């Protein structure tokens, strides 16, 4: 991100504004497609740069909560769509989608640039100025500024900022962790379950209207759990609990569909499926849903943050598209089999997290990246 974090977010906002307005005022399929492409590029970039920016500007003791809040606000937007998307005309909904972007385009001018990006481009005085804007005018930022500049300079001298640098042996673990967590997040099936929730409720014999309304309310408190606990319990324990919960809930949903197919307690299976879907999303939200983005924003050194982050974000969006595309075919093939597969993925996730994912709570980005890459 040679533009810096602020200007990159500003460019993403413009792409998304163009996308929403193209959809809102489209007169043919060309403008609908152009809008969706522009939105896809903008959202894809901003989904990476926002957690990176938040992680780079916040103190280490609250970094997890602040970065997780990004997921909370995404859930608020999702809840809004679930509530009003079925009663508001899609063109008006597109215009509503553009309104927060106009606010952010203006707001970005009043926020400081990331001090770590400023250190990378060699602006020492600007690093302290940025930290004073973030920590307060009277705060002593000299130690933090020195740590950021010294570590950034050391990394830059040790390795050039090129695409191929991220494949060096010392960065291999961080790349595997980043890609692995994104695969866990998507292959656990949440995007497919979200997009086809009404289909699942219908198959289960549960009211689609009631299910959608309750689900719309539920997405906000579930997302707030990670914000509350991430800096208390740490990333690793939450990920382990989350993966275990997702696995168990998926298996229980599969069992319920099996019982339904066998016509055993058919009057109760729909209710149980709905309850276990809520449990599934509750477990997903406290760890696997948002923490991969938190950890991704923490583990990559500044010299490979753009290239490695691009690969990780591409992994997330590609695997998410694959799950969303394949879910309907899988569900038609076998409802219970689909959730048994998600349960197995959750079990495999536990093994991956246990052996490879480190705890990042309470460490500065410089301390964490040095320990992962062996930089001294």
C-alpha positions in Angstrom: 0.0 0.0 0.0 2.3 2.7 -1.3 -0.5 5.2 -0.9 -0.5 4.8 2.9 -3.4 3.5 5.0 -5.5 6.6 4.9 -5.4 7.2 1.1 -6.0 3.5 0.4 -9.2 3.6 2.6 -10.2 6.8 0.8 -9.7 5.1 -2.6 -11.7 2.1 -1.4 -14.6 4.4 -0.4 -14.7 6.0 -3.8 -14.8 2.6 -5.5 -17.7 1.5 -3.2 -19.6 4.8 -3.7 -19.3 4.3 -7.5 -20.4 0.7 -7.1 -23.5 1.5 -5.0 -24.6 4.5 -7.1 -24.1 2.4 -10.3 -26.4 -0.2 -8.9 -28.9 2.3 -7.6 -29.3 4.1 -10.9 -28.6 1.2 -13.3 -30.7 1.1 -16.4 -29.3 -2.2 -17.8 -27.2 -5.2 -16.7 -23.9 -3.4 -17.7 -24.1 -0.9 -14.9 -25.3 -3.5 -12.4 -22.2 -5.6 -13.3 -19.9 -2.6 -13.2 -21.3 -1.6 -9.8 -20.8 -5.1 -8.4 -17.2 -5.3 -9.7 -16.4 -1.9 -8.3 -17.9 -2.9 -4.9 -16.0 -6.2 -5.0 -12.7 -4.5 -5.5 -13.4 -1.8 -2.9 -14.7 -4.2 -0.2 -11.9 -6.7 -0.9 -9.3 -4.0 -0.3 -10.9 -2.4 2.7 -11.5 -5.7 4.4 -7.7 -5.9 4.7 -6.6 -2.3 5.2 -9.0 -1.5 8.0 -7.9 -4.2 10.5 -4.3 -3.4 9.6 -4.8 0.3 10.2 -6.6 -0.3 13.5 -3.9 -2.7 14.7 -1.1 -0.3 13.8 -2.6 2.7 15.7 -3.9 1.1 18.9 -2.0 0.4 22.1 -1.2 -3.3 22.6 -3.5 -3.8 25.7 -6.6 -2.9 23.7 -5.5 -3.8 20.2 -7.6 -7.0 20.0 -10.9 -5.3 21.1 -10.4 -2.4 18.7 -9.6 -4.7 15.8 -12.5 -7.0 16.6 -14.9 -4.0 16.7 -14.6 -3.9 12.9 -16.4 -7.3 12.8 -19.0 -5.9 15.3 -19.9 -3.1 13.0 -20.0 -5.4 10.0 -22.5 -7.5 12.0 -24.6 -4.3 12.6 -24.8 -3.7 8.9 -25.7 -7.3 8.3 -28.5 -7.0 10.9 -29.8 -3.9 9.2 -30.0 -5.8 5.9 -31.8 -8.7 7.4 -34.4 -6.4 9.0 -35.0 -4.0 6.2 -33.8 -5.7 3.0 -37.1 -7.5 2.4 -39.2 -4.3 2.7 -37.1 -1.6 1.2 -36.7 -1.3 -2.6 -33.2 -2.5 -3.7 -32.4 0.8 -5.4 -33.1 2.7 -2.2 -31.1 0.1 -0.2 -28.1 0.7 -2.5 -28.3 4.5 -1.9 -28.5 3.8 1.9 -25.4 1.6 1.5 -23.5 4.6 0.0 -24.3 7.0 2.8 -21.8 5.8 5.4 -19.1 5.9 2.7 -19.7 9.6 2.1 -19.3 10.2 5.8 -16.1 8.2 5.9 -14.6 10.0 2.9 -14.9 13.2 4.9 -13.9 11.7 8.2 -10.7 10.2 6.8 -9.2 13.7 6.5 -9.4 14.1 10.2 -7.6 10.9 11.3 -3.8 10.4 11.4 -1.8 8.2 9.2 -0.4 4.9 10.6 2.8 5.7 12.5 4.2 2.3 11.4 3.7 3.1 7.7 5.3 6.6 8.3 8.3 4.8 9.9 8.5 2.6 6.8 8.7 5.6 4.4 11.3 7.3 6.6 9.3 10.1 8.2 10.6 10.1 11.8 9.1 13.4 12.9 5.8 12.5 11.4 5.8 9.2 13.4 5.9 11.2 16.7 3.3 13.7 15.3 1.0 10.8 14.4 1.5 9.2 17.9 0.7 12.5 19.6 -2.5 12.7 17.6 -3.4 9.2 18.7 -2.2 9.2 22.3 -2.7 12.8 23.2 -0.6 16.0 23.0 0.9 15.6 26.4 1.6 11.9 26.2 5.3 10.8 26.2 5.6 8.8 22.9 9.3 8.9 22.5 9.8 5.2 23.6 7.0 3.9 21.4 8.3 6.0 18.5 11.8 4.8 18.9 10.7 1.1 19.1 8.6 1.4 15.9 11.4 3.2 14.0 14.2 0.9 15.1 12.3 -2.3 14.4 11.0 -1.1 11.0 14.5 0.0 10.0 15.9 -3.4 11.1 13.4 -5.3 9.1 13.9 -3.1 6.0 17.7 -3.6 6.1 17.2 -7.3 6.7 14.9 -7.9 3.7 13.6 -5.8 0.9 9.9 -5.1 0.4 9.2 -7.3 -2.6 6.6 -9.8 -3.3 9.0 -12.8 -3.2 10.3 -11.8 0.3 7.3 -13.3 2.0 8.4 -16.8 0.8 11.6 -16.6 2.7 12.0 -19.3 5.4 11.7 -16.9 8.3 8.3 -15.7 7.1 7.0 -19.1 6.2 5.2 -19.7 9.6 3.4 -16.4 9.5 2.2 -17.0 6.0 1.0 -20.5 6.9 -0.8 -19.1 9.9 -2.5 -16.3 8.0 -3.6 -18.5 5.1 -4.6 -21.4 7.4 -6.8 -19.2 9.6 -8.6 -17.7 6.6 -9.3 -21.2 5.2 -10.6 -22.3 8.6 -12.9 -19.2 8.7 -14.4 -19.9 5.3 -14.4 -23.7 5.1 -16.3 -23.9 8.3 -19.3 -22.9 6.2 -20.5 -19.7 7.7 -20.9 -17.7 4.5 -23.0 -20.5 2.9 -25.1 -20.9 6.0 -25.7 -17.1 6.1 -26.6 -16.8 2.4 -28.9 -19.9 2.5 -30.3 -19.5 6.0 -33.9 -19.3 4.7 -33.3 -22.5 2.6 -32.0 -24.2 5.8 -35.0 -23.0 7.8 -37.4 -24.2 5.1 -35.8 -27.6 4.9 -35.9 -27.9 8.7 -39.6 -27.0 8.8 -38.9 -23.8 10.8 -40.6 -20.4 10.0 -38.4 -18.5 7.6 -39.8 -15.1 8.8 -39.2 -15.8 12.5 -35.8 -17.4 11.8 -34.6 -14.4 9.8 -35.8 -11.9 12.4 -34.2 -13.6 15.3 -31.1 -14.2 13.4 -31.0 -10.5 12.4 -31.1 -9.6 16.1 -28.7 -12.3 17.2 -25.8 -11.2 14.9 -25.1 -8.0 16.9 -24.7 -9.5 20.5 -22.8 -12.5 19.1 -20.2 -10.2 17.4 -19.8 -8.2 20.6 -18.5 -11.2 22.5 -15.2 -11.2 20.7 -14.7 -7.5 21.5 -15.4 -8.1 25.2 -13.2 -11.2 25.6 -10.3 -10.9 23.1 -8.0 -8.9 25.3 -9.1 -10.7 28.5 -8.8 -14.3 27.5 -6.4 -13.9 24.5 -6.7 -14.9 20.8 -5.6 -18.5 21.1 -8.1 -19.6 23.8 -11.0 -17.9 22.0 -10.0 -19.6 18.7 -9.8 -23.0 20.3 -13.2 -22.6 22.0 -14.7 -21.2 18.8 -13.4 -24.0 16.6 -14.6 -26.7 19.1 -18.1 -25.0 19.3 -18.5 -24.7 15.6 -17.5 -28.4 15.1 -19.9 -29.6 17.8 -22.8 -27.4 16.6 -22.3 -28.5 13.0 -22.3 -32.2 14.0 -25.5 -31.6 16.1 -27.2 -29.9 13.1 -26.2 -32.9 11.0 -27.7 -35.3 13.6 -31.0 -33.3 13.6 -31.3 -33.5 9.8 -30.5 -37.3 10.0 -33.3 -37.7 12.6 -35.7 -35.7 10.4 -34.9 -37.9 7.4 -35.7 -40.9 9.6 -38.9 -39.2 10.8 -37.9 -39.3 14.4 -39.4 -36.6 16.6 -40.2 -34.5 13.4 -42.1 -31.9 15.4 -38.9 -30.9 17.4 -36.1 -31.3 14.8 -36.8 -27.9 13.2 -36.6 -26.1 16.6 -33.4 -27.9 17.5 -31.8 -27.1 14.1 -32.6 -23.4 14.6 -31.2 -23.5 18.1 -28.0 -25.2 17.0 -27.6 -22.8 14.1 -27.7 -19.9 16.6 -25.1 -21.8 18.7 -23.0 -22.4 15.6 -23.0 -18.6 14.8 -22.4 -17.7 18.4 -19.3 -20.0 18.6 -18.2 -18.8 15.1 -18.4 -15.1 16.2 -16.2 -15.3 19.3 -13.2 -16.6 17.4 -13.1 -18.0 14.0 -15.4 -15.3 12.6 -13.2 -12.3 13.3 -10.0 -13.2 14.9 -8.2 -14.4 11.7 -8.4 -10.8 10.6 -7.1 -9.6 13.9 -4.1 -12.0 13.9 -3.4 -11.4 10.2 -3.1 -7.6 11.0 -0.6 -8.4 13.8 1.8 -11.1 12.6 3.1 -9.7 9.3 6.2 -7.4 9.4 5.9 -4.1 7.7 8.0 -5.1 4.7 5.7 -8.0 3.7 2.5 -6.7 5.1 1.1 -5.7 1.7 2.1 -8.8 -0.3 1.3 -11.3 2.4 -1.9 -9.5 3.4 -3.0 -9.6 -0.3 -2.5 -13.3 -0.5 -4.3 -13.9 2.8 -7.2 -11.6 1.8 -7.4 -13.3 -1.6 -7.5 -16.7 0.1 -10.4 -15.5 2.3 -12.5 -14.1 -0.6 -11.8 -17.0 -3.0 -12.5 -19.7 -0.4 -15.6 -17.8 0.7 -16.9 -17.6 -2.9 -16.2 -21.3 -3.3 -18.2 -22.2 -0.1 -21.1 -19.9 -1.0 -21.2 -21.3 -4.6 -21.0 -25.0 -3.5 -23.2 -24.8 -0.5 -26.5 -25.1 -2.3 -25.3 -28.1 -4.3 -24.0 -29.7 -1.2 -27.2 -29.0 0.7 -29.3 -30.5 -2.1 -27.0 -33.6 -2.1 -27.3 -34.1 1.6 -28.3 -31.6 4.3 -26.8 -33.8 7.1 -23.7 -34.6 5.1 -23.0 -30.9 4.5 -22.9 -30.2 8.2 -21.0 -33.3 9.0 -18.3 -32.0 6.6 -18.3 -28.6 8.4 -18.0 -30.5 11.7 -14.9 -32.3 10.4 -13.4 -29.0 9.3 -13.9 -27.6 12.8 -12.1 -30.6 14.3 -9.2 -30.2 11.9 -9.1 -26.5 12.8 -8.6 -27.4 16.5 -5.4 -29.3 15.5 -4.1 -26.5 13.3 -4.7 -23.8 16.0 -3.2 -25.9 18.8 0.1 -26.6 17.1 0.7 -23.5 14.9 -1.2 -20.4 16.1 0.6 -18.3 18.8 -0.9 -16.0 21.4 -0.5 -12.4 20.3 -2.2 -10.7 23.3 -0.3 -8.1 25.2 2.7 -7.8 22.8 3.6 -4.9 20.7 3.5 -5.5 17.0 7.3 -5.2 16.9 7.8 -7.7 19.7 5.4 -10.2 18.1 6.9 -10.0 14.6 10.4 -10.3 16.0 9.6 -13.4 17.9 7.8 -15.0 14.9 10.5 -14.2 12.3 13.6 -14.6 14.6 14.6 -11.0 14.0 16.7 -9.6 16.9 
